[in-house]
Structure formats: C-alpha cells, structure tokens
C-alpha cells in the first residue's frame, strides 16, 4: 500500500518534529442508544452540530425509509436484517478495548497481510490494533491539505464540510442519489456519520491522487459512509477508495452512498478496491456491502469513470452508475468482481443517456470460484432526447470449479432511433489446458490461476492508477487461493 | 547417470491402456527421436513425462536425473529442468508473452535458488534469444499465442525453451503445421540448444524434421510399445517403407 506507507512516513516526520498528540485523547463520546428511531437521527445530527435543514433532511429520509420495502430483485440471499439490533452512533473505541497487539489478531488475516507485503505498522492499523496517535487524523490531513489548499482543492471529511462549506453541501447533497432512491440509500441519508468531501475548483487539475487514506479519521465512519465529490468546470480529479488489505469491521451492514458531480468539461476518475472481510469459508461473519454510487455528468463534455476491483464482503450489492445529462458527456464503468467460497455479488452499472452524443463504455469481468454466486446486472437507458448516443458493453465471466455460478442480466431501454447500443457477453471456465501449460513452465497452481485471471481482467486493471494496479494484481491471486484442485 | 530412464512404463486413460511397457534411456547430450503412426501413444508419453492429470501410470517408473519423476507435481518437474514443447500451444488472453516468459523464468530461478532478473536484465536476456528465432518485440508484447500463426506459436515454444534452459526438452510434433522456412528456423533454434549436458526427445510423425535436427537414436512407437530402435538411418527407412512393415510384423 504505497499510499499508506507514504502517509506513515509523513506522519512519522511530523511526530519526529515533536508533534504533540495529547489533545486527541479527550474526544470520548457517548454512544447513541441501540436501535433506530427519530431520536437516533436527532442524536447524530446534534452530535455533529448540524444545521436545521440537514436534520430535517435526515428525518425526511428516515420517515421515507420506514415506508420502503427491502430491495428483493437482486440475486443474493441473506436473513432479514434486524435494524434495531445495531448501534448507529458509537464512540470511537478507546484503546483499552482494542487488541493490544498483533498477537491477538487472527493468524489467517496476518498471513494475508504478509503476502501483500504490508508493513507492520499498517498491519496494526488495518487490524484495528491500538496504535500510537501517529495515525491521528489531524496531523495527516494538515500535511496534505496544505498542498491541496494551494490550488484551492477542498478535501476533508463531510462533517467538516457541513460546517465550513454549507452552501456546497446544501446544493449537492442528495442531488445525485436522492434519499428515496432505495432503502439502503435512505438509511444512509438518515444516519450517515461521516465520509469524504471533495471540491475541485474551476480549471484545476488536482495535483495528486486523492485517497481515503489521507483522511484518516475514516476509522469509525465505515458503516454509513457518505461521499460527495464535485468537479467544477474544466477540472480533473482522480480519487482512490479502499484498500487491498482485508479490512475487518464489527458492523455487518455497510450502506455507503457516493455522489459525484461533474460540470462542463470536468472529469472524475473514481477507483475502488474493496476487500471487506468476506466471512469464513462458510460465509459466517462477513460484511454486507450495500452501496449506492452514482455520478452525474451535469456539464457538457464532462466525464465520469468508475473502476472497481471487488474481492471482499460476504454480499456485494453495488451499481456505480452515470447519468449522462450534459451533451457529449462520457460515462465509463470498469469492473473486476471476484467471489470465492460462499461470497455473493450482484453488481453492475447503470448508464442513463440524456444528453446528445453521450457515450458510455462498460467492461465487466466477473470471476466466480468455490460455491460463490455472482451476477452482472446492468442498465443502459437511452432517453428520447439522446440523439447519437452510443454504448458498448462487454461482460465476461470466468468460472473456476463446478460449484459456482455466474449470471449476466443486461437491461437495455432505447428511446432514440439514432442511438447505438452493443452488448457482448462471454462465459468461460478456467481451462485445464491453460493451467497445465503454465505449470509446465514452472508456475505452481496458484501462480498459474493468478496469471490467467489477471490476463482475463487486464482491460479493467489497466484503468487503475499504477499504485493500485500492482497491489490489485497480487490481491487477485490471493483472493483465489485454494480455489483450484 | 542417464538423464532420463523410462522403465517398463504402462499407462491408461480411462479404461484404455495406451502405453504397454515403454523402455527408454536418454543420456546427457543425446537427441532421441520417437516416431510412430497416429494414435500410437506418442503424445500420451510426453504428457505423462510432463505430469499432466488424466493419465494413470499402472506399472513401471521414470527416473529423471536419478529422481522419481512420477512423484513430482508438474510445476516441480518443469523447475527441475523438464521442458515440454507443445504440439498445440495454449492461448492465454491478456497475458503478454513477455510477462509469461518472465513469470516462468523467475519461477524456475527461484526453484534453483537464484534471484529473479529485473526488468532490464530480463529484456536483454530475452531479446538475445528471440532474435535467433526471428521473434519480434511485437510478438513479445502480444498476448501469449493469441492470434499467433502456427509458425509463430512453434517459434514461441522454442523461445520458451531457450529462455528456461531445461536439462531435458521433450518436443511434441514441433514440426506440425510448419512450412519449410519456419521449420528451418525452429530446427536452428533447437540445434543451438544442443549441448553435452542437455538431452532432447523429439517426437514426430514425419522424417522431414529429422533432416534438420539429426537424432542420435530413433525409436518407433506403435501400439503402446517401442517396436524398433536404431540410428538416424531408421528414420529414412520409415520414410521409404512407412510404418506398415514394422507394425505389420508385430501383428504377425
């Protein structure tokens, strides 16, 4: 994790400079009572000192959530979620509740960290070990914020932005994913606790790739994370989310919302590596990752590109989408999803063509192994006004073994006769000839599978930023360990 | 010590016995050719040596460098220096030939206890060998065997041999699908690899290849057995008289 190592270094430099971290220890907060009610929502809003309009918005979302049915159209199965059996606002864990050292961590997890070559300090952080305050958010954020401030980029937690840039939040929050979009998004709107906020001013090309790592206070915001990124006219930003190392969390349900907005000639590249704990081989204890991600290409000639590498979670329910409203705007979706053991994934995208000459590209690579089940579900919708719109979709599935499943469910709705929509899909099994060929050249079975699968995913992997790509390649191999033979 | 020693090897695929008692000894520096009609068990022999699943050895043993070859997994055999040139090289989409070669070489080097070559060292190492075989940089950049012509695939096999520098190379019908020019290039590549330490087992249907790769010994494999062995002149006789004489004699 290059990004994190860098962060660690920078933080260490700060610490060496005599940085005093005493002030972070006195932020102990109470926990909201267990369960979900209007009071919970009010509690969260009050804790965060939010303006009245935001509380109202949260409450409206909550009331709407109560009326909404659980989405049942996806091909995943799990027992009903008991929303009352959960905390929605927990104080950050005090050090005394955390594992004291890596000795208390599941050796299997440590083994994986080892394979990914993650430095010890990062291992501790990822495993949630009580580490020194070098990981305190304030110090890291300041280092990067300074660089970004020079060009006018705003990058910080959404809680901060609510205080410091209320006008932007009020204008854009919920503008791409309205609270009533789906049940999970409604829940997020009601109880989100934190997340990232990015604003790139007009004409600015963000000088560095923004990563959630630099916003370290993410530690306790995982469950209902809310991210909002706005790229003003002619600007560009590349945003990295997630981590190749497996992340553990005690909260089973994760319902994040990500909203992107591009104005004229702006571009956002959003890359995700998702490796939440998938549960054990029987699927016990894994994370439910129910995410709503959507980008609005509001301006002419604007572009939003989603790239995702999904290897974790017990259940993934996720459809990063683009609304191509501005004329000539471009939406892209590149996805690698790997499911092994008992994992389930229902993932894909929606490309909504509204503006003229809008273009979208979908490349989805699904790999299923073990007893896992995976679906690609994608909608390409061309509205009547989308003169000259074009879409190309490529969906490939690779099966490893004979107990897994892969399904492709494309929906195409076209209301403009000048539009062109192409859909290609293939399903293949990893082939004994290929495996044997690799083994005959000296690769062991796992290396062979990793090489073949990485080849299969190449079209997606090459869209990842360098720093992510190398790690993601390794991750693919590790995710499929034990899947053959 | 012989490089390869096959003793009374019997093998079945499903219920069918394909090999019915093969004996063969290859010493370092020797090139042996195995000829035989279709369905005689030539490819089966090569796959069993390389450790492919799906074949049951029912009797006999194979020693490679004095070690029990049949107990080693396929990748270990490769690392120990056994190379199989495939009759039908496999396509691996999305994996650049260069990447494949590098991954393979570094796996073999790791087995030998050598450090992996870095990108620059490797590039020089491959280019040197690729030039001899008329393998272009463009070919090295393309996905492994994907869209390669028959000739390109076979040259690529020989390139892999040159890169991995095996102790024993088993070349299964390397000549099939090659025109005469490609055949010459491949043969030159193979001949360049002949050293006093290395052994080769050239499996072919036709004598033609053996004009270019001169064997020390020729064996005729038919009906699961080696029915006749001799020097390179045996190949010429077969060319003239066909396999009928030998296999017919056996039947009688």
Interface residues (C-beta under 8 A of the other chain):
Chain A: X431 X432 X433 X434 X436 X437 X438 X439 X440 X441 X442 X443 X444 X445 X447 X448 X451 X452 X454 X455 X456 X457 X458 X459
Chain B: X50 X51 X52 X53 X73 X74 X75 X77 X78 X79 X83 X84 X86 X89 X90 X91 X92 X93 X94 X95 X99 X100 X103 X104 X107 X108 X111 X143 X144 X160 X164
